[in-house]
Every structure is written in C-alpha cells, then in structure tokens.
C-alpha cells in the first residue's frame, strides 16, 4: 500500500522529481498544483457527463496533464532521465480533436455564460483553471525555468478544446446560453 503521509512537507518544502527540494510556494509546485486542480475539475466533468466521446476526450486529456505535471516537477538536469515531456504530438491531438468537435457543433461568436448543464459548467470551470495554469507556465517559460515552449502551446490549445467540448455537450442538451447586452 502506498504511503500517503510522509511528513516530508511538514516544514513547508516539497521535493521535485529527483533530490531537489523547494518551498511549497515556489513557482514550480505552484504551477503543477494548478495543473492538478485542472485535472480534478476535468475529473468532475468526466464523472458528470453521460457523453461517452466527451468522457474519452477528458480522460486522455487528464492523462496528458499528468505528463505535464511530471515535466514541470522535474529539474532541467533530470529531464532526460525522467523522460516526461509534452510534445508537438500532444498538441496536434488537441487540434485534431478540436476540429472534429467543431464539425459537430456550432460555436457562437458571442460570450457564453457557463451553467447550462452540470457537465458543461464543470468543463468551463476546468477551462478557467487551465488558463490560470497557462499564465503560470508562461512565466516559467519566459524566465527560462522551463525550456519546453510546447507546454505553453499545449495549454493554450487545451483551453480552446475544453471550451468547444463544453459547447458540444451543452448543444446536445439544448444549451449554451449566450451573453447579451442589458
């Protein structure tokens, strides 16, 4: 059985993959923590939806986000040994999936108010968390803490895909409320 409580973080430090320890508020754990939040929000959406295709897309995305978290948690000197990297193939899969979904749903050219369905709302929540992760990864890339710019492209495409997936699910249920001027 896995040991869940180690006590290693009781002093406010956490380990990156390898032997490096950093404060829990360091940019890296802060960033992969936000990616973890996005993964959990996607899990909520997956648990709520009855759409099997959406469930498959979400699960693949969650698995890819674990690759991203591992990459973000790995100091540069250990990246080759660990081998977890977001690649152009990960991003290409997002783009292809996005195009396939767009062929099945009309995306309005207006702001959408989240909440037409529980699963769509959960996806919209996940999308906003992904956007926050994207901003944090942008800092890591711009400050050269992370050298893989594909991580940034991946998160940018992922937020688009999750927006479209929410509209796809809601359209099947008669939703996607558009914001109007009052």
C-alpha positions in Angstrom: 0.0 0.0 0.0 1.3 3.5 -0.9 2.4 5.6 2.0 0.2 8.8 1.7 1.6 10.7 4.7 5.3 11.0 4.7 5.7 14.2 6.8 8.3 15.4 4.3 6.3 18.6 3.6 5.6 19.5 7.2 8.3 22.2 7.1 6.8 23.9 4.0 9.2 22.3 1.5 8.4 19.7 -1.2 10.5 17.6 -3.5 10.8 17.9 -7.2 11.5 14.8 -9.2 15.0 14.0 -8.1 16.6 15.2 -4.9 15.8 19.0 -5.3 13.6 20.4 -2.5 11.9 23.8 -2.9 9.4 25.8 -0.8 5.8 24.8 -1.5 5.2 28.3 -2.7 8.0 28.0 -5.3 6.8 28.7 -8.9 7.1 25.1 -9.9 4.9 23.4 -7.3 2.5 26.4 -7.6 2.2 25.8 -11.3 1.9 22.0 -11.3 -0.6 22.4 -8.4 -2.8 24.5 -10.6 -2.5 21.8 -13.4 -3.6 19.3 -10.7 -6.6 21.5 -10.0 -7.5 21.5 -13.7 -7.1 17.7 -13.8 -9.5 17.4 -10.9 -12.0 19.8 -12.4 -11.8 17.7 -15.6 -12.5 14.6 -13.5 -15.6 16.2 -12.1 -16.8 16.9 -15.7 -16.0 13.3 -16.7 -18.0 12.0 -13.7 -20.9 14.2 -14.6 -21.2 13.7 -18.3 -23.1 10.9 -19.9 -21.5 11.5 -23.3 -19.1 8.7 -24.0 -17.0 10.6 -26.6 -16.6 13.5 -24.1 -15.5 11.1 -21.4 -12.8 9.6 -23.7 -11.5 13.1 -24.6 -11.4 14.2 -21.0 -9.7 11.0 -19.8 -7.0 11.3 -22.5 -6.5 15.0 -21.5 -6.2 14.1 -17.8 -3.5 11.5 -18.6 -1.6 14.1 -20.7 -1.8 16.6 -17.9 0.0 14.1 -15.7 2.8 14.1 -18.2 2.8 17.9 -18.0 2.8 17.9 -14.2 5.8 15.5 -14.2 7.6 17.7 -16.6 7.0 20.8 -14.5 8.2 18.9 -11.4 11.4 17.8 -13.0 14.5 20.0 -12.7 16.2 20.5 -16.1 19.2 18.3 -15.2 16.9 15.3 -14.7 14.5 15.8 -17.7 16.3 13.3 -20.0 16.4 10.6 -17.3 12.7 11.1 -16.4 11.6 11.3 -20.0 8.2 13.1 -19.4 7.7 15.8 -22.0 4.8 17.5 -23.7 5.5 17.1 -27.4 4.0 18.6 -30.6 2.1 15.3 -31.0 0.2 16.1 -27.7 -0.7 19.5 -29.1 -1.6 18.1 -32.5 -4.0 15.6 -30.9 -5.8 18.6 -29.2 -6.0 20.5 -32.6 -7.4 17.4 -34.4 -9.9 16.7 -31.7 -10.9 20.4 -31.6 -11.5 20.4 -35.4 -13.6 17.2 -35.2 -15.8 18.6 -32.4 -16.2 21.9 -34.3 -17.6 20.0 -37.2 -20.3 18.7 -34.9 -21.3 21.9 -33.1 -21.9 25.5 -34.0 -19.7 27.8 -31.9 -21.4 31.1 -31.5 -19.4 34.3 -32.0 -20.6 35.7 -28.6 -19.6 35.3 -25.0 -21.2 32.2 -23.4 -22.5 32.2 -19.8 -21.4 28.9 -18.2 -24.0 26.8 -16.4 -26.5 25.3 -18.8 -25.6 21.8 -17.6 -23.6 20.4 -14.7 -21.1 18.7 -17.1 -20.7 21.8 -19.3 -20.2 24.0 -16.2 -17.6 21.7 -14.8 -15.7 21.9 -18.2 -15.9 25.7 -18.1 -14.5 25.7 -14.6 -11.7 23.4 -15.8 -11.1 25.7 -18.7 -10.6 28.7 -16.4 -8.1 26.7 -14.3 -6.3 25.7 -17.4 -6.0 29.4 -18.4 -4.5 30.1 -14.9 -2.0 27.3 -15.4 -1.2 28.7 -18.8 -0.3 32.1 -17.3 1.9 30.4 -14.7 3.6 28.2 -17.3 4.2 31.4 -19.4 6.1 32.8 -16.5 8.2 29.7 -16.2 9.0 29.6 -19.9 9.7 33.3 -20.2 12.0 33.2 -17.1 13.7 30.1 -18.7 12.8 27.9 -15.7 11.1 25.6 -18.2 12.7 25.2 -21.6 9.8 23.5 -23.4 7.7 26.1 -25.1 5.4 23.3 -26.3 4.0 23.3 -22.7 2.6 26.7 -23.3 1.2 25.9 -26.8 -0.4 22.7 -25.3 -2.2 24.6 -22.5 -3.4 27.3 -25.0 -4.9 24.7 -27.3 -6.3 22.7 -24.4 -8.3 25.6 -23.1 -9.8 26.1 -26.6 -10.6 22.4 -26.8 -12.3 22.3 -23.4 -14.4 25.4 -24.4 -15.5 23.6 -27.5 -16.2 20.4 -25.6 -18.4 22.2 -23.2 -20.4 23.7 -26.1 -20.6 20.3 -27.8 -22.1 18.7 -24.6 -24.4 21.6 -24.0 -25.6 21.8 -27.6 -26.7 18.1 -27.3 -28.8 19.2 -24.2 -30.2 22.4 -25.8 -27.9 24.8 -24.0 -25.0 27.3 -24.4 -26.6 30.5 -23.1 -25.2 33.5 -24.9 -24.4 36.7 -23.0 -26.5 39.6 -24.2 -26.3 43.3 -23.6 -28.7 44.6 -20.9 
